[in-house]
Amino acid sequence: MTGRLPAFALLLAFSLSWSAASADNEPATKQIAMAPDSSVLSEPSPITGLRATYQIAWERRQAGDFDRSASIADSAVAEIDRALKQDPDMALRRDLTELRFHLIGVGSASRHDLEAAAAPRVPDNEPDEKVLNTPASEGIEAQVNPDVLKWIEYFTGAGRSTFERWLKRSGRYVDLFRTVLQKEGLPPDLVHLVYVESGFNIKARSVSAAVGPWQFLRGTAQLFGLTVNQWVDERKDPEKSTVAAARYLKHLYAMFGDWPLALASYNAGEGTVLRAIKKQGTTNYWDLRLPRQTEDYVPQFMAVLAISREPRKYGFDAVELDDPMEFDEVALKGAIDLRALARLADCSVDELRDLNPAVLKHAATGRDGVTTLRVPRGKGEILLQRLAEGAQLPAVNLTLKHRVRRHETIQGIANQYHVSARRLALLNGIGKRRPLRRGMLLTVPAAVQAPSAANLVDGDPRASTAYVPSRSIAPRAMFDGKSAAEGRLTVTVRKGESLESIATRYNVSTADIMKWNRLKSAKVRRGTRLKIRTETEARSENDSRAEAAHKDTSATLAAAKPGNEPAIEIEKSPAEELRPAKKPHSRKSAGKVAWVKPGHIGPVIVVRRGDTLSSIALRHGVTIKALQRVNKLTSNQVRAGQRLRLPA
């Protein structure tokens, strides 16, 4: 051991030096002189000093001195490494190794804190009391009911080839979209909305003229900062359109406080959903009557979300995804001709078009005189180097058309396009006799000059291809939406069906179906879509209504509207408790359901064509095992016409 003491003494001296130097930010030599007893240096083991060093590094981190904490930890780790090379005994090696592990941890954490502290702050993102006490977000809650299961069955059955095509295309953009959504403070799960909107087709265009992966209408796109003109359509840009979609979804969520309602508004417009809530008196999306496309929209999203979270379960794990986008970003002043840019960057025009789908023709222009484009990975450095060496891009004359909006001025429009206000007015005949009016279509002459590298300062948002100027849009209303899918489904009236037969099938009353769907008559036409609450939900609603009306503890009858009078029997003999409820057998008794005492056997249902034990269990809010136990079933097989007892 004597041969090893000098190294350990040196290590201990190092520890005490750091300890003393860190105590009050005074010179190390002064603090060592103030040590209570120099005999400490004769301690045979450095473990005590190293532990003190670790404590100091930890305290420096807690105090916010991350740089010093990391430096102390790194230096101590280096000293331990030198000591370990001298082959100490097993006990000392174990202690040194353990301390080394802890020092590496505090050093790594301090460097991470240092990077976080140096990161630019997002405006209006300071943590308030609500933020500090809000539980961690778990993304979007997957809500499942028969409507969602119907779409899961479609995407895994008849629509499998379509979903596989969407899934294959998603590989190119999904990581990019997730990154943008997360940066905007939204759940990355919202990326699955693109499956429903466009199937990850960047150039998708709907019959209503919605364009791009997020299917923006022109007016909504411009409202949230996207440029749409005859040269550029940023609705097709994978990054910019995602930024705008994230801000729109954030705006909708601020209004409704509920993702199903926000998603429905994204599809139908917030005005449609607001009117439906006001008229129908509910903030549960699954109870609202909305346009058919919107009623299918959220179930489709929930189905895609369920499949994407467990692709192996649904047999999509073998789909080969497209390669993700890889690119460099270059910021240039002035309008850019893609053909000249391709020659200078040693790439093809098709590659540039593929990376910049927002460019509609052969050239592009950006905001505020700066055009930021994507070039193939590794070509950005080549391009900028050649421009620095004297290579030039040709000047491009991109004449633009500008529709005058409310409160705009000639000077403001000229400043926006970096042209002379006087020249803009003369070119468009604007003067004392013909003033500027809202709705005018102005011809904006381009500032013809050769493009050059834009030497932007660090942090300038225009250097990113994801830059979209922010817009401040106040929500039209504020709700605390509570959408719950459980116990809800939508059925379509088939040929020969009536409201009474549908009520019998789902063990609810005709009056309830009329109330849930705001029907004035019991007559329904084939193809009508009806909102249904399954037996568990309907019984819960009836029970709560009856309890509010009567407080009699011995027996309670639900006093409902005429035609909706379910008999609720509380006190029965043991023989009666085990007796199954009778199925309504006449038009007069249709809609009446006899309930038995909770905890025993419930009503009897008849298995319909196409039913499975799983669908029956989901429809009635019970488990498959409970159904099997009550009916003494040994398998999951059921047949049409079979009578099953439901557990209470």
CORNOR-V805719 format. One record per helix or strand. SS is the DSSP state (hx for helix, st for strand). FROM is the first residue (numbers start at 1). TO is the last residue. If there is no record, write none. Layout:
ss=SS from=FROM to=TO
ss=SS from=FROM to=TO
//
This chain:
ss=hx from=2 to=23
ss=hx from=28 to=33
ss=hx from=38 to=42
ss=hx from=47 to=62
ss=hx from=66 to=84
ss=hx from=90 to=118
ss=hx from=129 to=132
ss=hx from=146 to=156
ss=hx from=160 to=183
ss=hx from=188 to=197
ss=st from=205 to=205
ss=st from=211 to=211
ss=st from=216 to=216
ss=hx from=218 to=223
ss=st from=228 to=228
ss=st from=232 to=233
ss=hx from=234 to=236
ss=hx from=238 to=256
ss=hx from=259 to=268
ss=hx from=270 to=280
ss=hx from=285 to=287
ss=hx from=292 to=309
ss=st from=327 to=333
ss=st from=336 to=337
ss=hx from=338 to=345
ss=hx from=349 to=355
ss=st from=359 to=359
ss=st from=363 to=364
ss=hx from=367 to=369
ss=st from=370 to=376
ss=hx from=379 to=388
ss=st from=400 to=403
ss=hx from=410 to=417
ss=hx from=421 to=427
ss=st from=441 to=444
ss=st from=452 to=453
ss=hx from=461 to=463
ss=st from=488 to=492
ss=hx from=499 to=505
ss=hx from=510 to=516
ss=st from=529 to=533
ss=hx from=535 to=549
ss=st from=568 to=568
ss=hx from=574 to=577
ss=st from=595 to=595
ss=st from=601 to=606
ss=hx from=613 to=620
ss=hx from=624 to=631
ss=st from=643 to=647
//
